[in-house]
Amino acid sequence: MAEGESLRLDKFLWFARIVKTRNLAQQLAEDGRLRLAGRIIDRAHAPVRVGDVLSFAVHGKVRVIKVEALPRRRGPPAEARLLQRSARRPVDERRRRRLEHFPEKVGTGFSAGKCSRH
């Protein structure tokens, strides 16, 4: 698709295989449980563009994804993975950065200021 083009939110969710059916995509969008570029979305026809960030909860986990490309069809899973990428750093990366800022927390899990009870 050409630059500046957009796609309906429900179609993107379905084409990118984030949800199994387009009906589920419409429900997710209309229930107000999805954010597009930080704004709460309550309509399935909201436009999605390349570079937009979507955040939503699915199966008890919050997903934050960045739109890398707009699909032309609902293709195979390998093709769908190319349309998006996770916008969150992996847990190991977050933990490594936290330990860089708080090196005194590294160790057995006990903080230095607490007394141990026997």
N, C-alpha and C positions, 0 to 999 in steps of 0.2 A: 504494500500500500504506500502511497505517496506521503511525503512529509506534511504534517498538519492535518492529516485525516484522523477521523475518530471512529469508534465502534461502540455500539450500545453496551452498557455494563453487563447485562445479563448474557448477551452473546459472547463477550470476552470470557466471562467466567466459565461458560459451557465449552467454548472452543479450546480454551487453555486447560481443560480437564480439571478444573478446581472443584467443580461439582458435577454430579453424574447426569443431571437432566437440566434442560433450560427452565423448567418450572421451578426447580430448586434454586436456580440462580435468581429467578425473579423474586422468590420468597425471601432469599437472603438480602437482596437489595431493598425490597419494600419494607422489611421489618426494621430498618434503621440500624442494623447490626454491622454495617460496613462503612468504612471511611475511605474517601478518595481525596488524596492530597490534604489530609487532616480534617476534611469536612464530613459530617455525618450525611450519608446518602439514604434517601427514602423513596427512590424511584428507579425502576429497572432500566429506563431509557437514558440515564445519565451518560454523557460521552466519556469514553476512555481514550487517552492518547498515549503515544510512546513517551516514556519518562515519568508517567504518573505513578504514585505510590498508593497501593491498596493495603488496608489493614482490616482484619476480620478474625472472628473466632470460628473454628471448625473443629469438631470432635474434641472440644475442651482445650484446644491449643490456639494461641493467638498467632496468626500468620501475617507477616509484613512482606509484601512483594513489590518489586519494581517492574513495570511493564517495559519489556525490551523490544517487542515488535507486536504488530497487530496481525492476527490471523485472517486468512481468507476462508478457511473451512475448519471443521473439527477433524483434525488429522490424528495420526497415531501418537501415542504417549511421547515418543522420542521427539517428535516435532513440537508437541505442546510444551515440553521442557525448555525449548529455545525461546519461547515467548516471554518468559518471566525469569527473575532471579530473586533469591531471598535478599531482603534489604537488611536483615539482622545479622550481626556477627555471630559466628558459631560460639557455643558455650566455652570452649577451650580458649578462644581468643579473648572473650570477656574476662575469664578467670585470670589469664596471663596479665592483662592490663591492670586488673584489680590488685594482683600481687605486686606489680611494679610500684603501685602507689602506696600500698600498705605491707611492706616486707615483714613487719613484726607479727603479722597474722599467720605467717607460714609456720607449720609445725604440726603438733599433735591435735590441734583443735581446741586446746585449752588456752584461754587468754592469760597473760602474765599477771594481771591484777587480781584474779580470783583465788581464793584459798581452796584447796582440795579437801573434801570431806571424806573421812574414812569410815 
